[in-house]
Amino acid sequence: MTLKSLNMKKAILEVGGMLSVLDFLGVAKRLKRTAGVRSASVNIATNTAVIAYDDRVTSAEALRAEIIDCGFHCHGEVLPKHICETQKGGEQDIAQDAKKGARR
């Protein structure tokens, strides 16, 4: 089963202000107790929480509010540094690049 087949979404949220092991354990525990959350993993090194949740029950914004209620900063979803958003037409650029490679 995949996240999509279960109406599940995955969010990577910023969690700022964690200083000790107990901090990230507390945030993870709180998120896991939230209705609609299937799994939550918090990483103190990257200051992020990776959460799989049912979008019919909760939302990334509600999960952000849970993190803030724990006493930590959260500006919302983050993308890993190696991923960037594409500009409009990015799919066309990929298709064109593929055609060029096939011609060689």
Backbone as JSON, one array per atom type, in Angstrom:
{
  "sequence": "MTLKSLNMKKAILEVGGMLSVLDFLGVAKRLKRTAGVRSASVNIATNTAVIAYDDRVTSAEALRAEIIDCGFHCHGEVLPKHICETQKGGEQDIAQDAKKGARR",
  "N": [[0.84, -1.19, 0.0], [0.45, 2.21, -0.73], [1.11, 5.65, 0.21], [-0.6, 7.24, -1.28], [-2.72, 5.53, -1.99], [-4.01, 5.26, 0.41], [-5.12, 7.69, 0.95], [-3.25, 9.3, 2.11], [-0.93, 11.82, 3.01], [2.33, 13.29, 2.86], [4.31, 15.31, 4.87], [6.97, 17.56, 5.32], [8.04, 19.29, 7.88], [9.41, 22.26, 9.3], [11.09, 22.44, 12.38], [11.94, 24.49, 14.76], [14.22, 25.5, 17.34], [14.75, 23.33, 18.97], [16.68, 21.86, 21.49], [17.55, 19.71, 22.99], [17.61, 16.08, 23.38], [15.24, 15.33, 24.54], [13.51, 17.26, 23.62], [12.99, 16.73, 20.83], [11.89, 14.21, 21.07], [9.58, 14.75, 22.51], [8.13, 16.35, 20.69], [7.73, 14.54, 18.6], [6.17, 12.61, 19.91], [3.86, 14.11, 20.52], [2.96, 14.74, 17.92], [2.42, 12.17, 16.91], [0.23, 11.48, 18.43], [-1.74, 13.0, 17.38], [-4.86, 13.24, 15.76], [-5.37, 11.48, 12.76], [-2.71, 11.25, 12.05], [-0.39, 9.04, 10.83], [2.3, 8.33, 10.99], [5.23, 9.78, 12.5], [8.3, 11.38, 12.45], [10.94, 12.92, 13.98], [13.77, 14.95, 13.53], [16.51, 16.07, 15.16], [18.92, 17.02, 14.22], [18.48, 18.04, 11.65], [16.41, 19.7, 12.15], [13.73, 19.07, 11.48], [10.48, 17.63, 10.92], [9.09, 14.7, 9.75], [6.11, 13.72, 8.52], [3.49, 11.47, 8.07], [0.22, 11.63, 7.09], [-3.4, 11.55, 7.18], [-5.13, 13.31, 4.94], [-7.8, 13.84, 5.02], [-8.46, 14.06, 7.6], [-6.67, 15.71, 9.0], [-4.34, 18.46, 8.51], [-1.41, 19.95, 6.95], [-1.1, 22.48, 7.97], [-2.48, 22.32, 10.41], [-0.85, 20.49, 11.7], [1.46, 21.99, 11.86], [0.55, 23.88, 13.7], [0.37, 22.23, 15.95], [3.06, 21.75, 16.49], [3.91, 24.32, 17.13], [2.34, 24.69, 19.41], [3.7, 23.02, 21.11], [5.75, 24.59, 21.83], [7.73, 25.28, 20.06], [9.36, 26.7, 17.14], [7.85, 26.98, 13.95], [7.79, 27.33, 10.61], [6.43, 26.16, 8.63], [6.13, 23.96, 5.79], [9.09, 22.46, 4.47], [11.59, 22.06, 1.94], [14.0, 19.64, 1.03], [17.43, 20.63, 0.59], [18.48, 19.77, -1.83], [16.41, 19.66, -3.57], [14.51, 21.52, -5.8], [12.0, 23.85, -6.82], [10.46, 23.71, -9.99], [10.36, 25.87, -12.82], [7.54, 27.21, -14.66], [6.75, 25.22, -17.43], [8.75, 23.44, -17.14], [8.42, 20.69, -17.5], [8.25, 20.56, -20.25], [10.83, 21.31, -20.92], [12.26, 19.11, -19.98], [11.27, 17.11, -21.65], [12.22, 18.07, -24.11], [14.98, 17.91, -23.66], [15.24, 15.15, -23.47], [14.59, 14.39, -26.07], [16.73, 15.53, -27.46], [18.83, 14.01, -26.45], [18.19, 11.53, -27.5], [18.65, 11.9, -30.17], [21.36, 11.94, -30.45]],
  "CA": [[0.0, 0.0, 0.0], [1.19, 3.46, -0.79], [0.46, 6.78, 0.86], [-1.67, 7.74, -2.14], [-3.87, 4.63, -1.94], [-4.66, 5.4, 1.71], [-5.42, 9.11, 1.11], [-2.26, 9.84, 3.03], [0.03, 12.79, 2.48], [3.57, 13.38, 3.62], [4.76, 16.69, 5.04], [8.23, 17.79, 6.01], [7.87, 20.58, 8.53], [10.53, 22.81, 10.05], [10.88, 22.51, 13.84], [13.05, 25.28, 15.26], [14.34, 25.72, 18.77], [15.02, 22.12, 19.74], [18.03, 21.9, 22.04], [17.94, 18.45, 23.61], [16.96, 14.86, 22.92], [13.87, 15.33, 25.05], [12.7, 18.15, 22.78], [12.48, 16.08, 19.62], [11.03, 13.1, 21.48], [8.3, 15.34, 22.89], [7.42, 16.78, 19.48], [7.31, 13.31, 17.9], [5.08, 12.02, 20.69], [2.68, 14.95, 20.34], [2.48, 14.58, 16.56], [1.88, 10.82, 16.76], [-1.06, 11.45, 19.12], [-2.68, 13.85, 16.65], [-5.79, 12.49, 14.92], [-5.04, 11.45, 11.35], [-1.28, 11.04, 11.82], [-0.01, 7.62, 10.8], [3.67, 8.24, 11.51], [5.94, 11.05, 12.65], [9.7, 11.22, 12.8], [11.54, 14.24, 14.17], [15.22, 14.88, 13.48], [17.07, 17.26, 15.8], [20.06, 17.51, 13.42], [17.99, 18.83, 10.5], [15.3, 20.52, 12.63], [12.56, 18.77, 10.68], [9.58, 16.53, 11.27], [8.5, 14.05, 8.58], [4.83, 13.25, 9.02], [2.52, 10.87, 7.14], [-1.08, 11.92, 7.68], [-4.61, 11.45, 6.38], [-5.54, 14.69, 4.67], [-9.23, 13.99, 5.28], [-8.61, 14.25, 9.04], [-5.83, 16.83, 9.45], [-3.64, 19.17, 7.43], [-0.05, 20.4, 7.29], [-1.25, 23.68, 8.8], [-2.86, 21.85, 11.76], [0.36, 19.87, 12.27], [2.31, 23.13, 12.2], [0.01, 24.44, 14.94], [0.74, 21.31, 17.04], [4.48, 22.0, 16.78], [3.96, 25.62, 17.82], [1.77, 24.47, 20.74], [4.75, 22.37, 21.91], [6.7, 25.63, 22.22], [8.82, 25.39, 19.08], [9.09, 27.5, 15.94], [7.55, 26.21, 12.74], [7.37, 28.22, 9.53], [5.7, 25.37, 7.65], [6.82, 22.9, 5.06], [10.41, 22.74, 3.91], [12.09, 21.13, 0.94], [15.44, 19.39, 1.17], [18.22, 21.58, -0.2], [18.78, 19.24, -3.16], [15.2, 19.71, -4.39], [14.06, 22.88, -6.06], [10.79, 23.9, -7.62], [10.73, 24.02, -11.38], [9.6, 26.97, -13.39], [6.53, 26.74, -15.6], [7.36, 24.71, -18.65], [9.84, 22.53, -16.79], [8.16, 19.4, -18.13], [8.59, 20.7, -21.66], [12.29, 21.31, -21.0], [12.7, 17.73, -19.78], [10.94, 16.39, -22.88], [13.14, 18.52, -25.14], [16.28, 17.34, -23.35], [15.17, 13.73, -23.78], [14.64, 14.28, -27.54], [18.1, 15.84, -27.87], [19.66, 12.87, -26.1], [17.85, 10.43, -28.39], [19.2, 12.22, -31.49], [22.83, 11.81, -30.45]],
  "C": [[0.88, 1.24, 0.0], [0.43, 4.55, -0.05], [-0.74, 7.25, 0.05], [-2.91, 6.86, -2.05], [-4.63, 4.73, -0.62], [-5.11, 6.84, 1.98], [-4.47, 9.77, 2.1], [-1.38, 10.83, 2.28], [1.25, 12.77, 3.39], [3.98, 14.85, 3.68], [6.1, 16.69, 5.75], [8.16, 19.2, 6.56], [9.12, 20.99, 9.3], [10.15, 22.83, 11.53], [12.1, 23.23, 14.41], [13.04, 25.4, 16.77], [14.57, 24.48, 19.61], [16.47, 22.13, 20.21], [18.48, 20.57, 22.63], [17.18, 17.27, 23.02], [15.5, 14.84, 23.36], [12.96, 16.21, 24.2], [12.14, 17.4, 21.58], [11.62, 14.88, 19.95], [9.63, 13.6, 21.85], [7.48, 15.76, 21.69], [6.89, 15.56, 18.73], [6.12, 12.68, 18.6], [3.77, 12.79, 20.49], [2.09, 14.77, 18.94], [1.83, 13.22, 16.36], [0.51, 10.68, 17.42], [-2.13, 12.28, 18.41], [-3.55, 12.98, 15.74], [-5.38, 12.6, 13.45], [-3.57, 11.21, 11.04], [-0.98, 9.55, 11.89], [1.39, 7.42, 11.34], [4.29, 9.63, 11.57], [7.35, 10.76, 13.11], [10.32, 12.61, 12.87], [13.05, 14.09, 14.25], [15.79, 16.19, 14.05], [18.22, 17.86, 14.99], [19.61, 18.39, 12.26], [16.86, 19.76, 10.89], [14.05, 20.34, 11.77], [11.74, 17.65, 11.29], [9.0, 16.0, 9.96], [7.25, 13.34, 9.07], [4.0, 12.68, 7.88], [1.16, 11.02, 7.8], [-2.21, 11.77, 6.68], [-5.14, 12.86, 6.17], [-7.05, 14.91, 4.8], [-9.48, 14.33, 6.75], [-7.84, 15.46, 9.55], [-5.12, 17.45, 8.26], [-2.24, 19.55, 7.89], [-0.12, 21.63, 8.19], [-1.63, 23.3, 10.24], [-1.66, 21.21, 12.45], [1.36, 20.95, 12.67], [1.86, 23.74, 13.53], [0.35, 23.55, 16.14], [2.19, 21.54, 17.45], [4.62, 23.31, 17.56], [3.42, 25.48, 19.24], [2.75, 23.76, 21.68], [5.81, 23.38, 22.37], [7.87, 25.8, 21.27], [8.38, 26.23, 17.89], [8.76, 26.57, 14.79], [7.02, 27.18, 11.7], [6.65, 27.46, 8.43], [6.57, 24.34, 6.97], [8.15, 23.39, 4.51], [10.72, 21.7, 2.85], [13.56, 20.87, 1.22], [16.21, 20.29, 0.23], [18.51, 21.08, -1.61], [17.56, 19.22, -4.08], [14.81, 21.17, -4.58], [12.8, 22.82, -6.91], [11.17, 24.29, -9.04], [9.88, 25.21, -11.82], [8.52, 26.39, -14.28], [7.24, 26.3, -16.87], [8.5, 23.75, -18.38], [9.67, 21.16, -17.41], [8.51, 19.43, -19.6], [10.1, 20.66, -21.83], [12.83, 19.9, -20.86], [12.45, 16.92, -21.04], [11.89, 16.77, -24.01], [14.53, 17.95, -24.91], [16.33, 15.85, -23.7], [15.26, 13.52, -25.29], [16.05, 14.54, -28.03], [19.02, 14.66, -27.6], [19.42, 11.69, -27.02], [18.45, 10.64, -29.78], [20.7, 11.96, -31.58], [23.27, 10.47, -30.82]]
}
